[in-house]
Amino acid sequence: MSIEIGLILLLLLEAFALYCAVLAVRHARTPQGSVAWVVFLIAAPYVAVPAFLFLGSFNFDGYLTGRRDSEEIISGLQAFKQEHAPNLKENSGLYDALEHIGDIPVGAGNDLELLIDGEETFNAIFGAIETAQNYVLVQSYIINDDKVGGRLRDVLLDRARNGVKVRLIYDAVGCIKLPKQYLETLTEGGVEVVNAHARGGPRSRFQINFRNHRKTVVVDGKVGFTGGLNMGDEYMGEDPKFGLWRDTHARLSGPIVQQLQLIFAEDWHWATTENLIGDLNWDITLAEANKDGIIVATGPGDRFDTGSLYFCSLINAATERLWIASPYFVPENDILTSLKLAAMRGVDVKVLTPEVIDHKIPWLAALAYFDEIIAAGVEVWRYNEGFMHQKVVLVDDKISSVGTTNLDNRSCRLNFEETAIIFDKETADQTAAMFEADFARSFRLSQKLSERKFSERHGAPIARLFSPLL
């Protein structure tokens, strides 16, 4: 009897695996993703079926935005471009591409200050929040109940007690370890707290894809922050596992701040159906630096694979220099091809990734790409003074991008991301100096995959097979 039950259960599992394979073919965002899931589900259903329930990359339908619900904002965006037209006319083609990707205009009057590592970043963020007079918008993928998380809680509660409107968006997956009491304390103290996917998100309750990976702080519509740092002590270098933590954030001023808060308003609207447009400050204060800039927000709700288009647009714009820092290097095919072509046409292409392991499978998958891009002329640099988590792109001497977008399939296809792009030589020079300091703490990779130890030689190609799923 037990053998018969076991056989029935096995047949049911195989049938369900086939059903999941059909779903993967119908709904995965790329053919590569479909193939990877089908092979995985048929070859190893015991492991693949639970993984598919949690990670299956279905299309994300129905993402509603505060922008599309507001005729006032649509007309305001159009008027903004006319009133604050970009300074650098030679970038018009790239500007057009980025505006199509982000559905928001490039404009003048902006500035970006690089914030390097945790102490500088958190002091700037919490210092700005302390000055808030009207409202504070905060969004973070990870919030920990530790010293940094405690500073965030305390400063938000202080502002709420002083009559400032405080809103917080968190991601339930990224904050899975955050105690419920932390959020309850904020709510009881007058802070409006919202789970990024409270109303929508994946149709299956099992799924943990389509995470909101954005990190946003906006104070009174006048100053904004975004970048790689979440709210936790590890970003101060206090995690015993990782030790020193290398990351980059950006302090924004000018009209780009209104763009950043517009993205926050869209996420708030998606989670709550509440339109914040009328509650926020849209009066533009031009930064003295007067630099062209744009916030490019990407996500699975877009018509195109906007994350990939963002990377490809910057890569293809490079004529002399292309430096990219990312903690993960699992590029989809279009990005991979663009990187190799950039190196082949003589661009100085450097990719900076960490030698320290954060997540084993993406780390292994990256090893399977390095021989290929090095053969095309790309330099791969491995940061080995602690863990490197920054997401920065530098193009020639005129384009700097700082944001939340990793160079991997998850960021490009499955996560909601954002990046601030500034077009200006001064900012590019500062970004280049930051990169040079990071290269000094790194080594240029020359070891081939065939020269690595057995587990890496054989594990990397297997991990790369699953790169569409990572």
N, C-alpha and C positions, 0 to 999 in steps of 0.2 A: 504493500500500500504506500509506504514512504517513497519507494522508487517511482511509483506512478505519479505521486504528488510532485516529486522533484522534477520529473520529466515535463509535467504540465506547466510548472513554474518556469522551467527553462524555455519552453515553447512560447509562453506568454511574454517572457523577457525579450526573446528574439523578435517576436511580432511587434512589441512596443519599440524596440530599437529600429526596426524597419520603418515604423510610423514616424519616429523622430527623424530618421534619415530623409524621408519625404518632406517633412517640415523644413529641414535644413536646405534642401534643394530649392524649395519654393520661396523661403524667406530670408536666407542668409544674404548679407549685403554684398558679397563678392563671390564669384565662381570658386576662387581659391578656398574661401571659407566653407562653401558647400562641400567641396571635395574632401577637405580635412575632416569635417564632421561625419560625412558618410563613411569614410575609411575607418575612423575611430569607432563609430557606433557599431559597424558590422564586425570589426576585428576584436573589439573588447567591450561588449555590451555591459558587462558588470560594472565597469568603471565609467564608460562613456555615457550611459543613460543618466545617472545622477549628475554628471558634469553638464550634460546638455540641459537638464532641467534648471540648473543654476546659471549657466553661462551661454546658452544658445543665443546667437546674435541675430535675433529677429529684427525686422524693420521697426522703426519707432514712429508710429503714426499719431497724428492729432496734437502735435505740440502747438499750443496756442500762445501767442505773445501779446504783451501789453502794447507793443508797437503797432501791431496790425489792428488792434481794437481802438486805436486813437487817431482820428483824422488830424488832430492838433499836432501830434508828434510827427506824423508823416509830412505835413506841410512845413513843420519846423525844421526837419532834417533837410528838406529841399531848400528852404530859405537860408539855412546855415551855410551850405556849400556856396551859395551865391554871395553871401555877405563876408565869408571868411575863406575865400578861395585859396588853394594851396599856393605856396611860394615857388616851388620847384616844378616848372612846366615840363622839364625834360623827363620827369617821372610819370607823365600822364598815362602811358600804357599800363604800367604797374599799378598806378592808382585805380584805374578802371577795373583791373582784375580784382584787386583787393576789395573794392566797393561791391562788386558782384558777389564775392565770396562772403563778406560780412554783412551785406545789405545795409551799409551805413557809409556816409561819405568821409573821405579824407579832407582835413581842413587845417588851416594855419592857427597860430596862437597858442601852441602847446609847449610843454616841457616835461622831461623825464629825468629823475634823479635816481641813479643806481644805488640800491641798498644791498650791501654785501654781508651775508651771513646773518645769524639770528639776533645778536645784540643790537646791531644797527637797525635791522628791520623792525623788531618789536618795540624798541624805544621810539622809533618814528611813528609807528602805527598807534601805540597806546598814547603817545604824546598828542597826536592829532585828535584822537577820540576824546581825550580830556578837555579839549577846547570846544567841543561841539555845543552849539547853541540851539539848534532846531531839530536835527535828526542825525542818526548814525545807521548806516547799512553795512552789515557784516555777513559774509558768506565764506565758509571754509569746508573743505572736503573732510578733514580730520580735525577734531577737537578732543584733546585729552584732559582728563581731570588731574592735572599736575600743576607745576608752578606757572608755566606759561598759560595754561588753560584757566588757572585761578586768577591770573592778572586780567585776562579777558573778561571773565565773569564779574570781577569786582569793578572794573572800569565801566562795563555796560550797566551794571546795577546803579553805580554812582550817577551816571548820566540820566538814567530813567528816574531816579529820585529827584533830580533837579529839573524835571519837566521836559527833558529831551526825548523825542520819539525814537525808540531803538528797535530795530528789526534784525533778526538773525535767521539765516538759512543754513541748515546743516544737511549732510548726506548721511542717510541711515546706514549705508554700508561702511563708509569711511569712519563713522562714529559708532561702530558696533560695540566698542568697548567703553563708550561713554556712559556713566551711570545715569539712570533716569532722574535721579535726584538733582543732578547738575542742571538739567533742562528745567525741571520743576522749580528750582530756586530762581532761575532767570524769569520764568513765567510769573511766579508769585511776586517778583520784584518789579513787574511792569514791562518786561521785555517781551516783544512778540516773537515767538520762536516757531519756525516752520520746517518740517521735513521737506527736502527738495522734491520728493515724489509722493507727497501726502495724498494728492488727488489723482495723479496719472501714473505714468511709468509703464513698465512691462506688464503685459496682461497676465502672465503667470506669477503667482505669488512666490514661486521658488526663485525667480530670476534675480540676479544681482548685477546684471549688466546695466548699461545706460546710466552710469554714475555721474553725478554732477561734481566734476573735479575742479571747478572754478574756486579761486580765492580772491575775494573782493572786500575792500573796505572803502566806503565813501562817507565823508563828513561834510554835512551841510551843502552838498553839491559843489564844493570848492576844492577839495583835495581828495585824491583817490590813491588806492594801492592795489597792486596785483603782482603775482609772481609765483615762485615755487614753494614758499614756506606755508605750511599748515600751522595750526595752533597746538604745539606740543614741545616738551623739553628736548626731544631728540633733535629739533631744529636749532637748539642752542648748543648742540654737541655734547649733551649730557646723557646720551644713551650708552651704556657700557658696551653694547654689542658693536656699535658703529664708531663711537668716539667722535672725533672731529667731523663736523657736518658742513659741507660746502654748498651754499645755496645763494640765489639772487632774487631780490624783489625789486619793485620799482615804485617810487613816489611820483604821482602824476598831478599836473596842474594844467589849467586851460580847458577848452571845450572837450578834450578827450575824457575829462571827468564825467561830463554829462553823458557821454557814450557809455562809459563804464556803469553808471547808475541806471541807464536804460536797459542794459543787459540784466542787471539785478532785478529791475522791475518786471522784465519778461519772465524770469525764473519765479518770482513771487506770484505773478499772475497764473503761471502754470500750476503752481502748488495750491493756490487758494481761490482762484478766479477773481481776486481783488485787483483792481487797477489802481496803481500808485501814482499814475502820471500827475494827477492834480495835487498830490501831497508833497511833491518834490520841487526843489529849486532848479529851474531851467535858465536862470539868468547867467549869461556867459561872461566870465571874467578871463580876459586874454592873458596868458603868461608873457612876461617881458621877453623871454627867449624867442617867442614867435616861431616855433618849429612846426613843420607839417607832422600830422599824426593821425592815427586811427586805432580803434579797438576792433580786432577781428575775433568775433565769437563764433565757434564752430560746435556742431553737435549732430547726433543721429536723427534729429528732426528736420534737418536741412534736405533740400531736394538733391543736392550733389554731395559728394564726399569732400566736404569743405576743409576738413583737417588736412587731407592729402593735397588739396589745391593750394592751401596756404603755404605748405612747405615747397611745393613745386614752383609756385610763383616767385618766391624769394630765391630759390636755387637757380632758376632760369634767368633771374635778373642780374646775377653775379657776373662781372667781367674780369675782376682782378682777385677778389678775396671772398671766400665763403667759409666762415668758422661757425660750427654748430656744437653746442653743449647740450647733452641729454643724458639722463641716468639710464635710459634704455635705448637700444638700437635694434629695432625689429621693423624695418621699413617695408611698406608695401611696394609693389613692383614699379609703379610710376615714380615714386621718390627715389628708389634704388637706381633706376635708369637715369633720372635727372642728375643725381650725384655723380655717377660715372661719367656722363657726358660733360658736366661742368669741369671735372678734372682733365678730361681728354682735350678740352678746348683751351687749356692752359690756366684755368682758375686755380688759385691756391686754396685747395679744399682741405680743411682740417675738421675732424670729428673727435670731440672730447667726451669720453665715457668713463665711468668708474671701474677701477680694477676690483674694488671691494664688492662683494656679492650682497645684494639686497634681496631679490627674488631669483631663485636658482634657475628656473626654466627660461625666463627672458634673458638672463645673463648668458646661459649656454647658447641660446638661439643667436645672440649677437655674435658669438665666436664664429658661427657658420657663415656670416656675411663678410667678415673682415678680409679674408684672403681675396675675395672677389673685388671689393672696392679698392684695396691696396694695389692690386694688379692694374687697376684703371688710373692710378695716380693719386688716390685719396690718402692723406696721412691720418692714421688712427692714433690718438693719444689716450693714454690710460691714466686717469687721476688716481693716485695711490696714497694720498695723505688724508686718510679718512674717506667718508662716503661723499660723492658728489651728486646733487639732486637738482641742479639748476636747469632751466629750459630757456636758452638764449641763442639767438641767431644774429650774426654780424655779416653784412653784405657790403663789400667794397669799403669805401670811406663815407658812406652816407645812410645806411639803413641799420637800425638796431631794433631787435625784437626781444621783449622780456615777457614771459607769461607762464601759463600752466601746461602747455602742450608738449608732451613727450614725443620723441621720434619713434613711435610704435603704433601698431594697429589699433590698440585700445584707445589711445588718445585721438587718432585720426578718424576712427569709425564708430566708437562705442561710447565715448565720454563727451560730456559737455565741457568745453574748454574756452579759454580766452587768452589773448595776447595783446600787449600794447606795442605798437610799431611807431618809431620816430624816425623821421627822415632828416638827418642833420649831421654835419661833419663833427661838431663838437661832441655830441653824444656818441657817435661812432668811435671817435678817438678814445673816449673814456671806456667804452666797451672793449675796444682792442687792448687797452692797458690792463683791464681786468682779465681778459683771456690770457695775455702774456704771463701774468702772475700765476694763473692756473697751469699753463703749460710748464712753468718752472717747477711745479710740484708734481709733474706727470712724467711719464716716459713714452717715447714713440714706439708703437708696437712694430716689431719686426718678426716675431716668432710666428711661424705658420701653424695652422691647425694640425697638420701632420706631425708636428714636433711636440705637441702637447701630450699630457699624460692620457692613458687609455680612456678614462671616464669622460674626458673632455673631447677627445677625438671622435668618440662614438656617440656621446650624448648630444653634442652640438647639432649634427645633422638631423637627429631625431627631434630635438627641440624645434628646429627650424620648420619641420613638417607642420608643427602646430602653431606657427607664427600667425596665421590668419585668425587664430582664436585668442591670442594673447592680448 
